[in-house]
C-alpha cells in the first residue's frame, strides 16, 4: 500500500460498481465480489474525507479561523 489513494478515481470506481450491481445482471458470486470491493472503496473514500477534514481543522486552528470570523477579521 505504498501508493496514495486517489479519491476521485475511487469515487468513480465506486459509482461503476453501484451501476453494475443495480443492473441485476450479475451472478451471486460476482455480486459478492463487487460488494466487497465497493465496501473497501467506501472505507478508503471515507478515510480520505476524514483526513481532509482533519487537515482543514488543523489549518483553521493555526490561522485562528472560525465560522464567526469574516475575512476582514483575519
Rosetta silent file (secondary structure, phi, psi, omega in degrees, C-alpha in Angstrom):
SEQUENCE: XXXXXXXXXXXXXXXXXXXXXXXXXXXXXXXXXXXXXXXXXXXXXXXXXXXXXXXXXXXXXXXXXXXXXXXXXX
SCORE:     score description
SCORE:     0.000 S_00000001
   1 L     0.000   45.501 -179.004    0.000    0.000    0.000 S_00000001
   2 L   -77.171  -23.335 -177.494    2.798    2.397   -0.911 S_00000001
   3 L   -88.006  150.110 -178.226    0.715    4.442   -3.310 S_00000001
   4 L   -79.738  139.912 -179.688   -1.585    7.192   -2.184 S_00000001
   5 L   -68.178  130.299  177.404   -5.324    6.642   -2.590 S_00000001
   6 L   -95.650  106.025 -175.055   -6.843    8.743   -5.390 S_00000001
   7 H   -57.907  -46.779 -176.519  -10.217    9.888   -4.043 S_00000001
   8 H   -63.417  -41.332  177.711  -11.673   10.896   -7.425 S_00000001
   9 H   -67.225  -40.540  178.417  -10.728    7.594   -9.063 S_00000001
  10 H   -61.500  -43.073  179.427  -12.044    5.676   -6.053 S_00000001
  11 H   -65.614  -41.683  178.693  -15.341    7.512   -6.168 S_00000001
  12 H   -63.996  -41.533  178.605  -15.695    6.937   -9.923 S_00000001
  13 H   -65.263  -38.871  177.439  -14.943    3.233   -9.475 S_00000001
  14 H   -62.236  -40.997  177.409  -17.469    3.021   -6.661 S_00000001
  15 H   -63.098  -40.268  177.387  -20.123    4.550   -8.927 S_00000001
  16 H   -62.867  -42.008  178.957  -19.338    1.969  -11.625 S_00000001
  17 H   -62.023  -44.134  179.686  -19.682   -0.843   -9.106 S_00000001
  18 H   -61.271  -44.397  179.283  -23.028    0.508   -7.931 S_00000001
  19 H   -61.669  -42.349  178.998  -24.278    0.745  -11.515 S_00000001
  20 H   -63.478  -42.943 -178.264  -23.188   -2.843  -12.270 S_00000001
  21 H   -68.108  -36.719  179.731  -24.847   -4.139   -9.121 S_00000001
  22 H   -71.264  -20.439 -178.985  -28.061   -2.231   -9.805 S_00000001
  23 H   -65.039  -28.533  179.569  -28.227   -3.694  -13.322 S_00000001
  24 L    79.012    7.726 -177.072  -29.176   -7.070  -11.860 S_00000001
  25 L   -94.121    5.748 -176.241  -27.099   -8.896  -14.471 S_00000001
  26 L   -95.955  148.710  173.101  -24.504  -10.276  -12.058 S_00000001
  27 L   -71.568  167.298  177.974  -24.306  -13.745  -10.593 S_00000001
  28 H   -59.395  -44.530 -179.942  -24.470  -14.078   -6.836 S_00000001
  29 H   -61.311  -45.872  178.878  -20.713  -14.729   -6.705 S_00000001
  30 H   -65.935  -38.039  177.579  -19.928  -11.662   -8.831 S_00000001
  31 H   -60.050  -42.517  178.778  -22.346   -9.565   -6.775 S_00000001
  32 H   -65.024  -39.965  178.275  -20.496  -10.558   -3.604 S_00000001
  33 H   -63.699  -45.980  179.241  -17.128   -9.695   -5.190 S_00000001
  34 H   -65.526  -38.337  178.816  -18.380   -6.286   -6.298 S_00000001
  35 H   -62.041  -46.334  179.788  -19.983   -5.699   -2.916 S_00000001
  36 H   -60.911  -45.024  179.108  -16.719   -6.482   -1.125 S_00000001
  37 H   -63.897  -39.987  178.604  -14.766   -4.206   -3.450 S_00000001
  38 H   -63.601  -40.741  177.883  -17.387   -1.474   -3.009 S_00000001
  39 H   -62.704  -43.444  179.249  -17.181   -1.694    0.779 S_00000001
  40 H   -63.799  -43.210  177.884  -13.396   -1.376    0.621 S_00000001
  41 H   -64.189  -40.484  178.377  -13.613    1.623   -1.721 S_00000001
  42 H   -59.948  -44.687  178.837  -16.225    3.230    0.520 S_00000001
  43 H   -61.442  -42.921  179.793  -13.919    2.850    3.514 S_00000001
  44 H   -65.604  -42.046  178.368  -10.995    4.365    1.607 S_00000001
  45 H   -63.609  -44.263  179.829  -13.124    7.307    0.401 S_00000001
  46 H   -62.382  -42.440  178.721  -14.464    7.879    3.903 S_00000001
  47 H   -63.285  -41.872  178.901  -10.954    7.767    5.335 S_00000001
  48 H   -63.457  -40.481  178.266   -9.700   10.250    2.725 S_00000001
  49 H   -66.750  -40.334  178.159  -12.560   12.637    3.568 S_00000001
  50 H   -63.080  -44.116  178.248  -11.895   12.308    7.292 S_00000001
  51 H   -61.313  -42.869  179.341   -8.200   13.023    6.745 S_00000001
  52 H   -63.300  -41.121  179.120   -9.038   16.064    4.628 S_00000001
  53 H   -63.883  -40.675  178.257  -11.414   17.374    7.301 S_00000001
  54 H   -63.728  -40.223  178.090   -8.744   16.943    9.970 S_00000001
  55 H   -64.355  -41.571  177.749   -6.245   18.864    7.823 S_00000001
  56 H   -62.104  -43.479  179.223   -8.756   21.685    7.315 S_00000001
  57 H   -61.255  -44.183 -179.599   -9.388   21.801   11.068 S_00000001
  58 H   -64.152  -45.352  179.423   -5.665   21.964   11.835 S_00000001
  59 H   -64.327  -38.865  179.316   -5.070   24.682    9.262 S_00000001
  60 H   -65.101  -39.697  178.927   -8.083   26.631   10.505 S_00000001
  61 H   -66.136  -41.337  179.963   -6.833   26.454   14.089 S_00000001
  62 H   -62.145  -34.677 -179.049   -3.352   27.635   13.072 S_00000001
  63 L   -92.338    6.306 -178.714   -4.861   30.667   11.334 S_00000001
  64 L    55.348   40.863 -178.651   -7.265   31.295   14.222 S_00000001
  65 L   -96.145  138.027  170.885  -10.151   30.931   11.792 S_00000001
  66 L  -140.376  165.728 -179.414  -13.673   30.185   12.854 S_00000001
  67 L   -63.246  -21.416 -178.456  -17.001   30.381   11.094 S_00000001
  68 L   -80.663  -20.524  179.568  -17.771   33.504   13.095 S_00000001
  69 L   -79.324  144.654  172.128  -14.771   35.385   11.724 S_00000001
  70 L   -99.651  172.183  179.151  -15.057   37.299    8.492 S_00000001
  71 H   -61.617  -32.707  179.501  -12.197   37.806    6.076 S_00000001
  72 H   -67.269  -27.579 -179.353  -11.721   41.290    7.492 S_00000001
  73 H   -75.307  -20.519 -175.337  -11.173   39.803   10.974 S_00000001
  74 L   -80.463    0.000    0.000   -8.281   37.641    9.782 S_00000001
